[in-house]
Amino acid sequence: MRMTINTFEVHERYFQQGRMGIRVERARKPNSRTKQGLKFDVIHRGSLKKQRCVSVTAFKAAIAEPAEAPIVQTYENPMLANYVPVYVMLQLGVITDGNVLADRAGLEKQLKELRAAGVDGVMVDVWWGIVESKGPQQYDWSGYRSLFQLVQDCKLKLQAIMSFHQCGGNVGDSVFIPLPKWVLEVGESDPDIFYTNRTGIRNKECISLGVDDKPFFNGRTPIQMYRDYMKSFRENMADFLESELLIDIEVGLGPAGELRYPSYSDCLGWKFPGIGEFNCYDKYLQADFKEAATKAGHPEWELPDNAGLCNDTPESTEFFRSKGTYQTEKGKFFLTWYSNKLLTHGDDILDEANKIFLGCKVKLAAKIAGIHWWYKTDSHATELTSGYYNLSDRDGYRPIARMFSRHKAILNFTCLEMRNSEQPEEAKSCAQELVQQVLSGGWRENLEVAGENALPRYDTEGYNQILLNARPNGVNKKGPPKLRMYGVTYLRLTEELFQKQNFDIFKIFVKKMHADQDYCQDPEKYYHYTVPMERSKPKIPLEILLEATKSEKSYPWSEVTDKSVSEVSGFFAVLIAMILSMFRRNRN
């Protein structure tokens, strides 16, 4: 007979065992005033009306608080603590631009096959360009209600993405769903509402964060539009929220739904592994930068004019080359401003999302892009143009994780399937180290960390790399593993996935993600507890967020997964991995 703790709230804790951060689960009653519950609750006393920044001293004290010994809940099957649920991303055009569920019968068949394979749920983009296409605040959720009902009937869980970006123009985009027509019309009279590069090219994938607080859209700001959209979603999907069909709501924060600038875009001529371009040359961000530079005592500073074009290499530019502008006082000031704008943008939207979904038994999530090319170079050029101020001695991702932490948002990261040896040498890629850095930063900030593959994979090596990242140090037969991802979303549902050979190995992958356990319909058994959403903690001062830029060594990863989809394991798995790595290196 298993222990039931439905009335408990779970708080993740870390404690030190040697040099290794150990991830465990701590349960407490929701209303108890434990030390952990007070950790960031310096001013907030349950009031939803009055929020303000707490003192820097209070935050430093909270972050420095020593960890307690954990209280670990166990069930009759401790191996379930290693279970990582698997979700599958649905087709981009599963709801047509006419707001109709496409091929209901075909999708139902596929969903039932996924369910039979042990898949835990699916993920879907809820496109702004479809739902609010007819006019401001004219929402039509009919297509998505049909889809949600079908997913529920097929006994799957659902991850919903609030997709405030255009579909089309990025790798893997197979359909075109623009922003609402009435939004684009505002851009015809004021094109500076869109991200703009130095040569004046506008990117219409999403609205520039430079106008987040500008009421240009029938009297509403972009953040107000996103808020109203989410409010309507909650009201119209109340029955699905109450039934706990939805497990998390991922909030789109930029192009491809990711918290970044649209620095690299296929539709505007970018090709891998180009460095991309800074996108802050609309008049609103230019004015913001000029104001910031003036306050800093440098009114003469302008935005960079030497960072090259999107398909350049770092060394071909004055900004990114060795000892380039990025290392100067002016360059550092610009990069700090550019990345801080992204932090504030994400924080403001997640805060609105939290207000909307208060009381719902669902989690918030947000995605960070996996920009792995040029990671081996000193300047990390493409990360910088995307807004991730990440260098060998400066962590550009952990401040984002710290910002997420005040909203208890799941950090969703991509490129889990990639290995360094699979990338062309000229790309200077370090996908594996990037994944380790970002996930480690998230875990250090006490976040739930989830992820997905960037490109479709149907092979053993791709699946094994995802498995390794899902449990970097393997399973623990006695309970929770040292490190474990909250969930993994497989990209994507296609006819190719259901080809017999591909689906056979996919089913093995799902079983291995579940630590060789049968499908478990009760998330509590694998330590996933969802309680009614509480109000976000007080806003974290920027200087505290930026303290997280201090570089730390990533947690150690095993060489190979201990739950391989192939029958080869142990020494032989390591040997084969080394041989394949050498083969690819010689081939490239």
MIMITOR-701064 format. One line per field, with one value per residue (C-alpha): residue in one letter; chain; x, y, z. Coordinates in Angstrom, 1 decimal, padded with zeros to 4 digits, m for minus. Example, Ala and Ser with C-alpha at 12.3 -4.5 7.8 and 13.67 -1.06 7.14 Angstrom:
<vexpas>
r = (A; S)
c = (A; A)
px = (012.3; 013.7)
py = (m004.5; m001.1)
pz = (007.8; 007.1)
</vexpas>
This chain:
<vexpas>
r = (M; R; M; T; I; N; T; F; E; V; H; E; R; Y; F; Q; Q; G; R; M; G; I; R; V; E; R; A; R; K; P; N; S; R; T; K; Q; G; L; K; F; D; V; I; H; R; G; S; L; K; K; Q; R; C; V; S; V; T; A; F; K; A; A; I; A; E; P; A; E; A; P; I; V; Q; T; Y; E; N; P; M; L; A; N; Y; V; P; V; Y; V; M; L; Q; L; G; V; I; T; D; G; N; V; L; A; D; R; A; G; L; E; K; Q; L; K; E; L; R; A; A; G; V; D; G; V; M; V; D; V; W; W; G; I; V; E; S; K; G; P; Q; Q; Y; D; W; S; G; Y; R; S; L; F; Q; L; V; Q; D; C; K; L; K; L; Q; A; I; M; S; F; H; Q; C; G; G; N; V; G; D; S; V; F; I; P; L; P; K; W; V; L; E; V; G; E; S; D; P; D; I; F; Y; T; N; R; T; G; I; R; N; K; E; C; I; S; L; G; V; D; D; K; P; F; F; N; G; R; T; P; I; Q; M; Y; R; D; Y; M; K; S; F; R; E; N; M; A; D; F; L; E; S; E; L; L; I; D; I; E; V; G; L; G; P; A; G; E; L; R; Y; P; S; Y; S; D; C; L; G; W; K; F; P; G; I; G; E; F; N; C; Y; D; K; Y; L; Q; A; D; F; K; E; A; A; T; K; A; G; H; P; E; W; E; L; P; D; N; A; G; L; C; N; D; T; P; E; S; T; E; F; F; R; S; K; G; T; Y; Q; T; E; K; G; K; F; F; L; T; W; Y; S; N; K; L; L; T; H; G; D; D; I; L; D; E; A; N; K; I; F; L; G; C; K; V; K; L; A; A; K; I; A; G; I; H; W; W; Y; K; T; D; S; H; A; T; E; L; T; S; G; Y; Y; N; L; S; D; R; D; G; Y; R; P; I; A; R; M; F; S; R; H; K; A; I; L; N; F; T; C; L; E; M; R; N; S; E; Q; P; E; E; A; K; S; C; A; Q; E; L; V; Q; Q; V; L; S; G; G; W; R; E; N; L; E; V; A; G; E; N; A; L; P; R; Y; D; T; E; G; Y; N; Q; I; L; L; N; A; R; P; N; G; V; N; K; K; G; P; P; K; L; R; M; Y; G; V; T; Y; L; R; L; T; E; E; L; F; Q; K; Q; N; F; D; I; F; K; I; F; V; K; K; M; H; A; D; Q; D; Y; C; Q; D; P; E; K; Y; Y; H; Y; T; V; P; M; E; R; S; K; P; K; I; P; L; E; I; L; L; E; A; T; K; S; E; K; S; Y; P; W; S; E; V; T; D; K; S; V; S; E; V; S; G; F; F; A; V; L; I; A; M; I; L; S; M; F; R; R; N; R; N)
c = (A; A; A; A; A; A; A; A; A; A; A; A; A; A; A; A; A; A; A; A; A; A; A; A; A; A; A; A; A; A; A; A; A; A; A; A; A; A; A; A; A; A; A; A; A; A; A; A; A; A; A; A; A; A; A; A; A; A; A; A; A; A; A; A; A; A; A; A; A; A; A; A; A; A; A; A; A; A; A; A; A; A; A; A; A; A; A; A; A; A; A; A; A; A; A; A; A; A; A; A; A; A; A; A; A; A; A; A; A; A; A; A; A; A; A; A; A; A; A; A; A; A; A; A; A; A; A; A; A; A; A; A; A; A; A; A; A; A; A; A; A; A; A; A; A; A; A; A; A; A; A; A; A; A; A; A; A; A; A; A; A; A; A; A; A; A; A; A; A; A; A; A; A; A; A; A; A; A; A; A; A; A; A; A; A; A; A; A; A; A; A; A; A; A; A; A; A; A; A; A; A; A; A; A; A; A; A; A; A; A; A; A; A; A; A; A; A; A; A; A; A; A; A; A; A; A; A; A; A; A; A; A; A; A; A; A; A; A; A; A; A; A; A; A; A; A; A; A; A; A; A; A; A; A; A; A; A; A; A; A; A; A; A; A; A; A; A; A; A; A; A; A; A; A; A; A; A; A; A; A; A; A; A; A; A; A; A; A; A; A; A; A; A; A; A; A; A; A; A; A; A; A; A; A; A; A; A; A; A; A; A; A; A; A; A; A; A; A; A; A; A; A; A; A; A; A; A; A; A; A; A; A; A; A; A; A; A; A; A; A; A; A; A; A; A; A; A; A; A; A; A; A; A; A; A; A; A; A; A; A; A; A; A; A; A; A; A; A; A; A; A; A; A; A; A; A; A; A; A; A; A; A; A; A; A; A; A; A; A; A; A; A; A; A; A; A; A; A; A; A; A; A; A; A; A; A; A; A; A; A; A; A; A; A; A; A; A; A; A; A; A; A; A; A; A; A; A; A; A; A; A; A; A; A; A; A; A; A; A; A; A; A; A; A; A; A; A; A; A; A; A; A; A; A; A; A; A; A; A; A; A; A; A; A; A; A; A; A; A; A; A; A; A; A; A; A; A; A; A; A; A; A; A; A; A; A; A; A; A; A; A; A; A; A; A; A; A; A; A; A; A; A; A; A; A; A; A; A; A; A; A; A; A; A; A; A; A; A; A; A; A; A; A; A; A; A; A; A; A; A; A; A; A; A; A; A; A; A; A; A; A; A; A; A; A; A; A; A; A; A; A; A; A; A; A; A; A; A; A; A; A; A; A; A; A; A; A; A; A; A; A; A; A; A; A; A; A; A; A; A; A; A; A; A; A; A; A; A)
px = (000.0; 001.6; 001.9; m000.4; 000.6; m002.0; m002.2; 001.5; 003.5; 006.9; 009.9; 013.1; 016.2; 019.9; 022.5; 026.2; 027.7; 031.4; 031.3; 028.2; 024.8; 022.2; 018.6; 016.0; 012.4; 011.1; 007.5; 005.6; 002.1; 001.3; 000.5; 003.4; 005.9; 009.1; 012.5; 012.3; 009.0; 010.4; 013.5; 012.3; 009.2; 010.9; 008.1; 005.3; 002.7; m000.1; m001.1; m001.6; m002.0; 001.2; 004.5; 007.9; 011.5; 013.1; 016.4; 019.6; 020.8; 017.7; 018.1; 021.8; 020.9; 018.2; 020.5; 023.3; 021.0; 022.6; 020.6; 019.0; 019.1; 016.4; 013.2; 012.7; 009.3; 009.5; 007.0; 006.9; 008.8; 011.8; 012.9; 009.9; 011.9; 014.0; 011.1; 011.3; 008.0; 008.0; 005.8; 005.6; 005.4; 002.4; 002.5; 002.8; m000.3; m002.5; m004.9; m005.3; m005.1; m008.9; m009.1; m010.1; m008.6; m006.9; m007.5; m009.1; m009.3; m005.7; m004.5; m006.7; m005.0; m001.6; m002.4; m003.7; m000.5; 001.6; m000.5; 000.0; 003.8; 003.8; 004.1; 002.9; 001.5; 001.8; 002.8; 001.1; 001.6; m001.5; m001.0; m001.9; m002.2; m005.0; m007.0; m007.1; m006.9; m010.3; m009.6; m008.4; m009.8; m011.9; m010.8; m011.9; m010.8; m013.0; m010.2; m008.1; m011.1; m011.6; m008.0; m007.8; m010.9; m009.3; m006.1; m008.1; m010.1; m006.9; m005.8; m002.7; m001.5; m001.0; 001.7; 000.3; 002.6; 001.3; 002.8; 003.0; 005.4; 005.1; 005.4; 007.6; 011.2; 013.0; 014.6; 011.9; 009.0; 006.7; 003.7; 003.2; 001.2; 001.8; 001.1; m002.6; m003.3; m004.3; m001.0; 000.9; m001.2; 000.2; 003.6; 002.8; 002.5; 005.2; 007.7; 009.8; 007.5; 009.5; 013.1; 015.5; 019.1; 021.8; 021.0; 017.3; 015.9; 012.7; 011.9; 008.2; 008.4; 007.4; 007.0; 010.2; 010.7; 011.4; 007.7; 006.7; 005.2; 004.0; 000.1; 000.3; m002.3; m005.7; m004.6; m002.9; 000.7; 002.2; 002.4; m001.3; m002.2; m000.3; m002.0; m005.5; m004.8; m003.8; m006.8; m009.1; m007.3; m007.9; m011.6; m012.3; m010.2; m011.3; m012.8; m009.5; m007.5; m009.8; m009.5; m005.7; m005.3; m002.7; 000.5; 002.3; 001.8; 004.9; 004.9; 006.3; 008.9; 010.3; 011.1; 010.3; 008.8; 012.3; 013.6; 016.0; 016.4; 015.7; 019.4; 019.4; 016.5; 016.3; 013.7; 016.1; 019.0; 020.8; 022.6; 024.2; 026.8; 026.5; 027.0; 023.7; 023.1; 022.2; 018.5; 018.2; 018.2; 014.5; 014.1; 012.7; 015.6; 018.1; 016.5; 016.6; 020.3; 021.2; 019.4; 021.3; 024.6; 024.0; 023.1; 026.4; 028.3; 028.9; 026.4; 028.8; 028.4; 026.3; 025.1; 027.7; 028.5; 031.3; 029.6; 029.3; 026.5; 024.5; 026.6; 030.0; 032.4; 033.6; 037.1; 035.9; 034.4; 036.0; 033.4; 033.8; 037.4; 040.2; 040.6; 037.7; 035.1; 033.2; 036.1; 036.2; 034.4; 032.0; 031.4; 030.8; 028.3; 026.4; 026.2; 025.1; 022.3; 021.3; 021.1; 019.4; 016.6; 015.9; 015.8; 013.4; 011.2; 010.9; 010.3; 007.5; 005.6; 006.0; 004.8; 001.6; 001.2; 001.5; m001.3; m003.5; m003.1; m003.1; m004.9; m004.6; m002.9; m000.5; 003.1; 004.6; 007.5; 009.7; 012.3; 015.9; 017.5; 020.3; 022.8; 025.8; 027.7; 030.8; 030.7; 034.3; 035.4; 036.3; 033.4; 030.6; 029.3; 025.9; 025.0; 025.8; 023.8; 020.9; 021.0; 022.9; 025.9; 027.8; 031.6; 034.1; 034.3; 030.7; 027.6; 024.9; 022.3; 022.1; 020.8; 017.9; 017.4; 017.4; 014.8; 012.7; 013.0; 010.8; 008.0; 008.8; 008.9; 010.3; 013.4; 013.0; 016.2; 016.8; 019.5; 019.5; 020.2; 023.3; 026.9; 030.0; 031.3; 028.2; 028.8; 031.1; 034.5; 034.1; 031.0; 033.2; 030.3; 030.2; 026.6; 027.3; 029.1; 026.3; 023.6; 025.6; 026.1; 022.5; 021.0; 023.6; 022.6; 019.0; 019.5; 021.7; 018.8; 016.5; 014.5; 012.7; 014.6; 013.0; 014.2; 013.7; 015.7; 016.3; 016.1; 014.2; 016.2; 015.3; 018.7; 020.2; 022.9; 020.4; 018.2; 021.0; 022.3; 018.9; 018.8; 022.2; 021.1; 017.8; 019.7; 023.4; 024.6; 022.4; 019.6; 019.5; 017.8; 017.0; 015.2; 015.7; 018.8; 021.4; 020.2; 017.0; 015.2; 011.5; 010.5; 011.5; 009.5; 010.3; 010.2; 008.0; 005.0; 005.4; 004.5; 008.2; 008.1; 005.5; 007.5; 008.0; 011.8; 011.6; 008.7; 010.2; 013.3; 011.2; 009.2; 012.4; 013.5; 010.3; 010.8; 014.3; 013.2; 010.8; 013.9; 012.5; 009.3; 005.8; 003.9; 002.8; m000.5; 000.1; 002.8; 003.0; 004.6; 007.6; 007.7; 005.8; 003.4; 001.4; m000.3; m002.4; m000.2; 000.9; 001.9; 005.4; 007.9; 009.0; 011.0; 014.6; 016.9; 019.0; 022.3; 021.3; 020.4; 023.7; 025.6; 024.6; 027.0; 029.9; 031.2; 031.1; 032.0; 029.1; 028.0; 029.8; 028.1; 028.6; 030.3; 027.3; 023.8; 023.2; 019.8; 020.8; 018.2; 020.6; 021.6; 025.2; 026.1; 029.0; 032.6; 031.5; 029.1; 032.0; 034.3; 031.8; 031.0; 034.7; 035.1; 032.1; 033.3; 036.8; 035.1; 033.0; 035.9; 037.9; 034.9; 034.4)
py = (000.0; 003.2; 006.4; 009.1; 012.7; 014.6; 017.3; 018.0; 020.5; 019.3; 021.6; 020.5; 020.8; 020.5; 019.6; 019.0; 015.6; 016.1; 018.5; 017.0; 018.7; 016.2; 016.7; 015.4; 016.0; 017.6; 017.5; 019.8; 021.0; 023.9; 026.3; 025.4; 028.2; 026.2; 027.8; 026.9; 028.5; 031.7; 031.6; 034.3; 035.3; 038.4; 040.8; 038.8; 037.8; 036.5; 039.8; 039.8; 043.5; 044.9; 043.7; 045.5; 044.7; 043.4; 044.6; 043.3; 042.2; 040.1; 038.3; 037.7; 036.2; 034.0; 032.7; 032.0; 030.0; 026.6; 023.6; 021.3; 017.5; 016.2; 014.4; 011.9; 010.3; 006.7; 004.4; 000.6; 000.8; 003.2; 002.8; 005.0; 007.9; 007.6; 007.8; 010.7; 011.2; 011.5; 013.9; 014.2; 017.5; 017.5; 018.7; 022.5; 022.6; 020.2; 023.1; 024.6; 028.4; 028.1; 027.0; 023.4; 020.2; 018.6; 014.9; 014.1; 010.3; 010.1; 012.0; 009.9; 006.7; 008.2; 009.3; 005.9; 004.4; 006.8; 005.9; 002.2; 002.8; 004.3; 008.0; 010.2; 013.1; 015.5; 019.2; 021.6; 025.2; 027.3; 029.9; 033.5; 034.0; 031.5; 032.2; 036.0; 036.4; 038.1; 041.2; 042.5; 040.4; 038.3; 034.9; 031.6; 028.5; 026.0; 024.2; 023.8; 022.7; 019.9; 018.9; 019.1; 016.9; 014.3; 014.3; 013.8; 011.0; 009.2; 009.4; 011.5; 014.6; 017.9; 020.7; 023.9; 026.6; 030.1; 030.8; 034.6; 034.2; 033.4; 029.8; 029.8; 031.0; 028.7; 025.3; 022.6; 025.0; 023.2; 025.5; 029.3; 030.9; 034.7; 037.0; 038.3; 040.4; 043.4; 043.3; 043.2; 046.2; 048.3; 047.4; 048.8; 052.3; 051.8; 049.1; 049.8; 047.5; 044.7; 043.6; 045.3; 044.6; 047.2; 047.2; 048.0; 044.5; 043.9; 040.6; 039.9; 036.7; 038.5; 041.9; 043.6; 043.8; 047.5; 048.2; 045.9; 049.0; 050.9; 051.0; 050.9; 048.0; 049.5; 051.0; 047.9; 047.1; 043.8; 042.5; 043.4; 041.6; 038.5; 038.8; 039.1; 036.1; 033.9; 035.2; 034.1; 030.8; 030.1; 031.1; 029.0; 026.0; 026.0; 022.5; 021.1; 022.9; 021.6; 018.0; 018.4; 017.5; 020.3; 019.7; 022.8; 026.0; 027.1; 030.9; 032.1; 034.8; 035.4; 033.8; 030.1; 030.6; 031.0; 033.8; 035.3; 037.8; 036.7; 036.9; 034.0; 033.4; 031.1; 033.3; 036.3; 034.5; 033.0; 029.7; 027.5; 028.2; 032.0; 034.2; 036.0; 039.7; 041.9; 042.9; 046.2; 048.9; 049.8; 053.4; 052.3; 050.2; 052.7; 055.4; 053.0; 052.3; 056.0; 056.8; 054.0; 055.1; 058.7; 057.7; 055.7; 058.9; 057.9; 059.8; 059.3; 055.6; 054.1; 050.6; 048.3; 049.0; 046.4; 043.1; 041.8; 040.1; 037.1; 034.6; 035.9; 034.1; 035.6; 036.3; 038.2; 040.9; 043.6; 043.0; 039.2; 038.6; 037.8; 040.9; 042.4; 045.1; 042.6; 042.8; 046.6; 048.7; 049.9; 046.3; 045.0; 047.8; 047.1; 043.3; 043.8; 046.2; 043.9; 040.8; 042.6; 043.8; 040.1; 039.3; 042.0; 041.1; 037.4; 038.4; 040.8; 038.3; 035.4; 037.6; 038.3; 034.6; 033.8; 036.2; 034.7; 031.1; 031.6; 028.7; 026.4; 023.0; 023.6; 024.8; 027.6; 026.8; 028.8; 027.9; 028.8; 028.2; 025.7; 027.8; 025.4; 026.7; 028.9; 027.8; 026.7; 030.3; 032.9; 035.3; 032.8; 035.1; 033.5; 033.3; 037.0; 038.1; 036.1; 037.9; 035.2; 037.0; 033.8; 033.5; 031.1; 033.3; 034.6; 032.4; 033.9; 031.3; 031.1; 034.7; 033.6; 030.5; 032.7; 035.0; 031.9; 030.8; 033.6; 032.3; 028.6; 028.2; 025.0; 025.7; 024.0; 023.6; 022.1; 020.2; 017.3; 014.8; 016.5; 015.2; 017.3; 014.7; 015.0; 018.7; 020.0; 021.1; 024.6; 025.3; 025.1; 023.5; 022.1; 021.0; 018.6; 021.1; 023.7; 021.3; 020.5; 024.2; 025.2; 022.3; 022.7; 026.3; 025.5; 022.8; 025.2; 027.6; 024.9; 024.7; 021.9; 021.4; 019.9; 019.6; 018.4; 017.5; 020.2; 018.0; 014.8; 011.7; 008.0; 006.4; 004.7; 007.4; 010.3; 008.5; 007.5; 011.1; 012.3; 009.5; 010.5; 014.2; 013.1; 011.3; 012.5; 010.2; 007.2; 005.7; 005.1; 001.8; 003.0; 006.2; 009.6; 009.8; 012.5; 014.5; 014.0; 016.1; 016.8; 015.6; 015.3; 016.3; 014.4; 016.4; 015.5; 013.5; 012.5; 009.7; 008.8; 008.2; 005.5; 003.5; 000.1; 000.3; 003.8; 003.2; 000.0; 001.9; 004.8; 002.5; 001.2; 004.8; 005.5; 002.5; 003.5; 007.0; 005.4; 003.6; 000.3; 000.7; 000.3; 003.4; 005.2; 007.1; 008.6; 011.3; 011.3; 007.9; 009.4; 012.5; 014.9; 016.9; 019.7; 022.1; 025.2; 027.9; 030.6; 034.2; 034.8; 035.9; 039.5; 040.8; 039.9; 043.0; 043.1; 043.1; 039.8; 038.3; 039.3; 037.8; 034.5; 035.3; 034.0; 031.0; 027.6; 024.2; 022.1; 019.1; 015.9; 013.8; 010.0; 009.0; 007.0; 006.4; 003.3; 002.8; 002.4; 001.7; m000.9; m004.1; m003.1; m001.5; m000.9; m001.1; m002.2; 000.8; 003.2; 001.5; 001.6; 005.3; 006.1; 004.3; 006.0; 009.4; 008.8; 007.8; 010.9; 013.1; 011.7; 011.9; 015.6)
pz = (000.0; m001.1; 000.9; m000.2; 000.2; m001.9; 000.7; 000.7; m001.4; m002.7; m002.6; m004.3; m002.2; m002.8; m000.3; m000.7; m000.6; m001.3; m004.3; m005.9; m005.8; m004.9; m006.0; m003.6; m002.9; 000.3; 001.2; 003.6; 004.2; 001.9; 004.8; 007.1; 007.6; 007.1; 006.6; 002.9; 002.5; 004.0; 001.8; m000.6; 001.2; 002.7; 002.2; 000.6; 003.3; 001.1; m000.3; m004.1; m004.3; m002.9; m004.4; m004.3; m004.5; m001.3; m000.2; m001.8; 001.7; 002.3; m001.1; m000.4; 002.9; 001.3; m001.4; 001.0; 003.4; 004.1; 003.0; 005.5; 005.6; 003.2; 004.1; 001.3; 000.6; m000.6; m002.2; m002.4; m005.7; m005.2; m008.9; m009.9; m008.4; m011.6; m013.9; m016.5; m018.3; m022.1; m024.1; m027.9; m029.7; m032.1; m035.6; m036.1; m038.2; m036.1; m035.9; m039.4; m040.1; m040.4; m036.7; m037.4; m036.0; m039.0; m039.7; m036.4; m037.2; m038.2; m035.1; m032.8; m034.2; m033.6; m030.1; m029.2; m030.5; m028.4; m025.4; m026.0; m026.3; m022.8; m023.7; m020.9; m022.9; m025.8; m026.4; m028.7; m029.9; m029.2; m031.9; m031.3; m035.0; m035.1; m031.9; m032.1; m035.9; m036.4; m034.3; m031.0; m028.1; m030.5; m029.4; m031.0; m029.0; m030.9; m032.7; m029.6; m027.5; m030.0; m029.8; m026.0; m025.7; m028.0; m026.0; m022.8; m024.4; m025.4; m021.7; m022.3; m020.5; m022.2; m022.3; m023.9; m025.4; m025.5; m028.9; m029.4; m032.4; m036.1; m037.3; m040.4; m040.9; m038.5; m038.9; m039.0; m039.7; m042.2; m042.1; m042.0; m039.3; m039.1; m036.2; m036.2; m039.3; m037.2; m035.4; m038.7; m039.8; m036.9; m038.2; m041.6; m040.1; m037.5; m038.6; m035.5; m033.5; m035.0; m034.2; m036.6; m037.5; m038.3; m042.0; m041.3; m042.1; m040.0; m038.5; m038.2; m036.2; m033.1; m031.6; m030.4; m026.6; m027.2; m027.3; m024.3; m022.5; m025.6; m026.0; m029.8; m030.3; m029.9; m026.6; m025.3; m024.9; m026.1; m022.5; m022.0; m025.2; m024.0; m020.6; m022.1; m024.4; m021.4; m019.4; m022.2; m022.4; m018.7; m018.9; m022.0; m020.9; m017.3; m017.5; m018.8; m016.2; m013.4; m014.7; m014.6; m018.3; m018.5; m016.6; m017.6; m019.6; m021.5; m022.1; m025.4; m024.8; m028.3; m031.7; m031.8; m028.4; m026.9; m024.6; m027.1; m029.9; m033.5; m034.4; m036.8; m039.2; m042.2; m043.9; m043.8; m045.3; m042.3; m042.8; m040.2; m038.7; m039.2; m036.1; m036.5; m035.9; m033.0; m033.4; m031.4; m034.1; m034.1; m032.9; m029.5; m028.5; m029.9; m027.7; m024.7; m025.3; m025.7; m022.4; m020.6; m022.1; m021.1; m017.5; m017.4; m018.4; m022.0; m024.2; m027.2; m027.2; m030.0; m030.9; m032.5; m036.1; m036.5; m035.6; m039.1; m041.0; m040.0; m042.0; m041.0; m038.7; m035.4; m036.6; m039.7; m037.5; m035.3; m032.6; m032.1; m033.1; m030.6; m028.4; m030.2; m029.2; m027.0; m024.5; m024.3; m021.7; m024.4; m025.6; m022.2; m021.4; m024.6; m024.0; m020.4; m021.6; m024.4; m022.2; m019.3; m021.6; m022.3; m018.6; m017.8; m020.8; m019.7; m016.1; m016.9; m019.1; m016.6; m013.9; m015.8; m016.6; m012.9; m012.0; m014.7; m013.6; m009.8; m008.1; m011.1; m010.5; m013.3; m013.6; m015.7; m018.1; m020.5; m023.1; m023.6; m027.0; m027.5; m029.4; m029.5; m032.5; m031.8; m028.2; m028.5; m029.4; m026.9; m027.9; m028.2; m031.0; m031.8; m028.1; m027.7; m030.7; m029.3; m026.0; m024.0; m022.6; m022.0; m022.0; m020.5; m017.4; m017.4; m017.1; m019.3; m018.5; m014.7; m014.3; m016.5; m014.3; m011.2; m012.8; m013.6; m009.9; m008.6; m010.7; m010.0; m013.8; m015.4; m017.4; m020.8; m022.8; m026.2; m028.3; m025.8; m028.6; m029.9; m029.5; m030.3; m032.7; m034.9; m035.7; m038.5; m037.1; m038.6; m036.4; m033.2; m031.5; m027.9; m027.6; m024.8; m022.6; m023.3; m022.2; m019.0; m018.3; m018.7; m016.8; m014.0; m013.6; m013.5; m010.8; m008.8; m008.8; m007.4; m010.7; m012.3; m015.6; m018.8; m022.3; m025.9; m029.0; m031.5; m034.6; m035.3; m034.4; m034.8; m034.1; m031.0; m030.4; m030.5; m028.0; m025.8; m025.6; m024.5; m021.9; m020.6; m020.2; m018.5; m015.8; m016.0; m013.3; m013.9; m011.9; m008.2; m007.3; m003.8; m004.6; m006.3; m008.5; m007.9; m010.9; m013.0; m015.6; m014.9; m018.3; m021.9; m025.0; m028.2; m031.4; m033.2; m034.2; m037.9; m040.1; m040.2; m036.4; m036.9; m039.5; m037.8; m037.3; m036.0; m033.7; m032.3; m031.1; m029.9; m027.7; m026.2; m025.6; m023.7; m021.6; m020.8; m019.9; m017.5; m016.0; m017.3; m015.3; m016.8; m017.7; m014.5; m014.6; m011.1; m011.2; m007.4; m007.6; m009.5; m007.3; m009.5; m007.2; m008.6; m006.2; m006.9; m008.3; m005.8; m006.4; m007.7; m005.2; m005.1; m008.0; m007.7; m007.9; m011.1; m009.2; m007.5; m010.9; m012.2; m009.3; m010.9; m013.8; m011.7; m013.6; m011.9; m013.1; m014.4; m012.5; m013.7; m016.3; m016.9; m020.1; m021.3; m020.1; m017.9; m019.6; m023.3; m025.9; m027.3; m025.5; m025.3; m022.0; m019.6; m020.9; m024.4; m024.7; m023.8; m026.3; m029.1; m028.3; m028.5; m031.9; m033.4; m032.1; m033.8; m037.0; m037.2; m036.3; m039.2; m041.5; m040.6)
</vexpas>
